[in-house]
């Protein structure tokens, strides 16, 4: 057996009657139940504390207290609701392995055993229900084809994204020229002009680049920087988001014999969730044709 195939279990197709809610539907409901309210609670408490300090002339130290209270309140909400969503989702979704992986990636829940996972609030009844659902994880996920996915998907640079970003860089370059011409701020103006000009040209080149960046089909994968490999030679393929400070960057990662790919996809005409769905569909089609080893 090729050791690169250990990432995913052999996929056996079962009747779709087992699945009442799709993984995507469960994730979308989780966002509505958990992620959005958590942000609203945190934002409301923090802004409310600032408003109270300003309009009622209260001590300024109440603002950091409000910020802390916002995080505590939102975390308390998450700790309760994540358990309710977890039980509902695992009860109604057939492919619980995929659901769990997606939920962790979407930041709905944390990995098993993590400190944050241990802060979930569960009643005795909740614990009993979760225990009874553990048996579902003994079954392999099933493959259900997505008829909306074409035989092959070719991903290019997004003209909309890159032309928009080019416009922003042109504005920055214009600001730099203004500083040079009117304010005589030569250092700041020169740096801003050079910065805007460089990235405007970069975005223009990407917007007008017609070369395929990713090619996906039921045979395998090829990217602009890595030649074609069959699915049997590919492992750990996924679209991931990495956060540095306040900046989130998305990548398409996978391993192939004697190497790995890490391709930045933020400027492409595809998002993380869509790419993850395509990877699952095309690999599933490949395995259904009898290529599983």
C-alpha positions in Angstrom: 0.0 0.0 0.0 1.3 3.5 -0.9 1.8 5.2 2.5 0.5 8.5 1.0 -3.0 7.0 0.9 -3.3 6.8 4.7 -5.0 10.2 5.1 -8.4 9.1 4.1 -10.2 5.8 4.7 -11.5 3.6 1.9 -14.8 5.1 0.8 -17.7 2.7 0.5 -20.9 4.1 -1.0 -24.1 3.5 1.1 -27.7 4.6 0.3 -28.1 8.3 0.9 -31.0 7.6 3.3 -28.5 7.8 6.1 -27.9 11.5 5.6 -30.7 13.9 6.5 -28.5 17.1 6.8 -25.4 17.7 4.7 -22.1 18.7 6.2 -22.4 22.2 4.6 -25.9 22.7 5.9 -24.7 21.8 9.4 -21.7 24.1 9.2 -23.9 27.0 7.9 -26.3 26.5 10.8 -23.4 26.4 13.2 -22.2 29.8 11.9 -25.7 31.3 12.5 -26.0 29.7 16.0 -22.5 30.3 17.2 -20.0 32.4 15.2 -22.3 35.3 14.4 -23.9 35.7 17.8 -20.5 35.4 19.5 -19.2 38.4 17.5 -22.4 40.4 18.1 -22.2 39.8 21.9 -18.5 40.7 22.1 -19.0 43.8 19.9 -22.1 45.0 21.8 -20.6 44.7 25.2 -17.3 46.5 24.2 -19.0 49.3 22.3 -21.5 49.6 25.2 -18.8 50.1 27.7 -17.1 52.8 25.6 -20.5 54.5 25.2 -21.2 54.5 28.9 -17.7 55.9 29.8 -18.0 58.7 27.2 -21.6 59.8 27.8 -21.8 59.4 31.5 -18.3 60.6 32.3 -17.3 57.5 34.1 -13.7 56.4 34.8 -11.7 55.3 31.8 -10.6 52.1 33.4 -14.1 50.8 32.7 -13.3 50.4 29.0 -10.7 47.6 29.5 -13.2 46.1 32.0 -15.8 46.2 29.3 -13.5 44.6 26.7 -12.8 41.8 29.2 -16.5 41.4 29.9 -17.2 41.2 26.2 -14.8 38.3 25.7 -16.1 36.5 28.9 -19.8 37.0 27.8 -19.2 35.7 24.3 -17.1 32.8 25.5 -19.9 31.8 28.0 -22.4 31.9 25.2 -20.1 29.7 23.0 -19.5 27.2 25.8 -23.2 26.5 26.1 -24.4 26.7 22.5 -21.5 24.7 20.9 -22.6 21.6 22.9 -26.2 22.0 21.6 -25.0 22.4 18.0 -22.5 19.5 18.4 -25.3 17.1 19.5 -27.7 18.2 16.8 -25.1 18.1 14.0 -23.7 14.7 14.9 -27.2 13.3 15.2 -28.3 14.5 11.8 -25.2 14.3 9.6 -23.9 11.0 8.2 -20.3 12.0 7.5 -19.3 12.9 11.0 -15.5 12.7 10.3 -15.8 15.3 7.6 -18.2 17.4 9.7 -15.7 17.4 12.7 -12.8 18.3 10.4 -14.7 21.1 8.8 -16.1 22.5 12.1 -12.6 22.7 13.5 -11.3 24.5 10.4 -14.3 26.9 10.5 -13.5 27.7 14.1 -16.9 26.4 15.4 -15.2 23.9 17.7 -11.7 23.0 19.0 -9.7 19.8 18.7 -10.4 17.1 21.2 -8.4 17.5 24.4 -7.5 21.1 23.8 -7.9 23.6 26.7 -10.7 25.4 25.0 -12.6 22.2 24.2 -12.6 21.5 27.9 -14.4 24.8 28.6 -17.6 23.5 26.9 -20.5 23.4 29.3 -22.3 20.1 29.2 -25.0 18.8 31.4 -25.2 15.1 32.4 -27.8 14.6 29.6 -25.5 16.3 27.1 -22.6 14.0 28.1 -24.9 11.0 27.7 -26.0 12.0 24.3 -22.5 12.7 23.1 -21.3 9.3 24.4 -24.1 7.6 22.5 -22.9 9.3 19.3 -19.4 8.1 19.6 -20.4 4.9 17.7 -20.9 6.9 14.5 -17.2 7.6 14.4 -16.5 3.9 14.0 -18.0 4.1 10.5 -16.2 5.4 7.5 -17.6 8.5 5.8 -19.6 7.8 2.6 -19.2 9.5 -0.7 -22.2 11.3 -2.2 -21.4 12.9 -5.5 -22.1 16.6 -6.2 -23.7 16.9 -9.6 -23.0 20.6 -9.7 -19.3 19.9 -9.9 -18.1 19.6 -13.5 -15.8 16.9 -14.8 -12.9 19.3 -14.5 -12.3 22.7 -12.8 -9.7 25.1 -13.9 -8.9 28.0 -11.5 -7.5 31.3 -12.7 -6.5 34.6 -11.1 -9.6 36.6 -10.2 -9.9 39.7 -12.4 -12.3 41.4 -10.1 -10.2 41.0 -7.0 -6.9 42.0 -8.6 -8.3 45.0 -10.5 -10.0 46.2 -7.3 -6.7 45.9 -5.4 -4.9 47.6 -8.3 -7.3 50.5 -7.9 -6.4 50.8 -4.2 -2.7 50.8 -5.0 -3.2 53.5 -7.7 -4.9 55.7 -5.1 -2.0 55.1 -2.8 0.4 56.0 -5.6 -1.6 59.2 -6.2 -1.3 60.1 -2.6 2.4 59.7 -2.8 2.7 61.9 -5.8 0.6 64.5 -4.0 3.0 64.5 -1.1 5.9 64.9 -3.4 4.4 67.7 -5.5 2.4 69.7 -2.9 3.7 69.0 0.6 7.3 68.4 -0.3 7.3 65.3 2.0 9.9 63.6 -0.1 10.6 60.6 2.1 7.0 59.7 2.8 5.9 60.7 -0.7 8.6 58.7 -2.4 8.0 55.6 -0.3 4.2 55.7 -0.9 4.6 56.3 -4.6 7.1 53.4 -5.0 4.8 51.2 -2.9 1.7 52.0 -4.9 3.5 51.7 -8.3 5.0 48.3 -7.5 1.8 46.7 -6.2 -0.3 48.3 -8.9 1.9 46.6 -11.5 1.8 43.3 -9.6 -2.0 43.3 -9.4 -2.3 44.3 -13.1 -0.1 41.3 -14.1 -2.2 38.9 -12.0 -5.5 40.4 -13.3 -4.3 39.9 -16.9 -2.7 36.5 -16.3 -4.7 33.9 -18.3 -2.6 30.8 -17.3 -4.4 28.1 -15.2 -3.3 28.2 -11.6 -5.0 25.0 -10.4 -6.5 22.1 -12.5 -8.6 19.6 -10.7 -10.4 16.5 -12.0 -11.2 12.9 -11.1 -7.7 11.8 -12.1 -5.6 14.2 -10.0 -4.3 17.7 -9.4 -1.9 20.1 -11.2 -0.9 23.6 -10.2 1.1 26.4 -11.7 4.1 25.4 -9.7 3.6 21.6 -9.4 3.1 19.0 -12.2 0.2 16.6 -12.4 -0.1 13.9 -9.8 -2.8 11.2 -9.5 -4.9 11.2 -6.4 -3.2 8.0 -5.2 0.1 9.9 -5.0 -1.5 12.9 -3.1 -2.0 13.2 0.7 -3.1 15.8 3.2 -4.8 17.9 0.5 -6.8 20.8 1.9 -7.4 24.5 1.8 -6.3 26.1 5.0 -6.4 29.6 6.5 -3.4 30.9 8.5 -3.6 34.0 10.6 -0.7 36.3 11.2 -1.8 39.1 13.5 -5.0 40.5 12.0 -4.2 39.2 8.5 -5.6 35.9 7.3 -4.0 34.1 4.3 -5.5 31.1 2.5 -3.4 28.3 1.0 -3.9 25.1 -1.0 -1.6 22.5 0.6 -0.9 18.9 -0.3 1.9 16.4 -0.2 3.2 14.4 -3.2 6.1 12.0 -3.6 9.3 13.7 -2.3 7.7 17.1 -2.0 4.8 19.3 -1.0 2.7 22.2 -2.4 1.8 25.3 -0.6 -0.1 27.6 -3.0 -1.5 31.0 -1.9 -5.1 31.2 -3.2 -6.3 34.6 -2.0 -6.1 36.2 -5.4 -7.7 33.3 -7.2 -11.4 33.0 -8.3 -12.0 30.3 -5.7 -12.5 30.4 -1.9 -11.4 28.0 0.8 -14.8 26.3 1.3 -15.3 25.8 -2.4 -11.9 24.3 -2.9 -12.3 21.9 0.0 -15.6 20.7 -1.5 -13.9 20.2 -4.9 -11.1 18.2 -3.4 -13.5 15.8 -1.7 -15.7 15.4 -4.8 -12.8 14.7 -7.2 -11.0 12.3 -4.9 -14.3 10.5 -4.3 -14.9 10.1 -8.0 -11.4 8.8 -8.4 -11.9 6.2 -5.7 -15.3 5.1 -7.1 -13.6 4.2 -10.3 -11.7 1.5 -8.5 -8.4 3.4 -8.0 -8.3 2.9 -4.2 -5.1 1.0 -3.2 
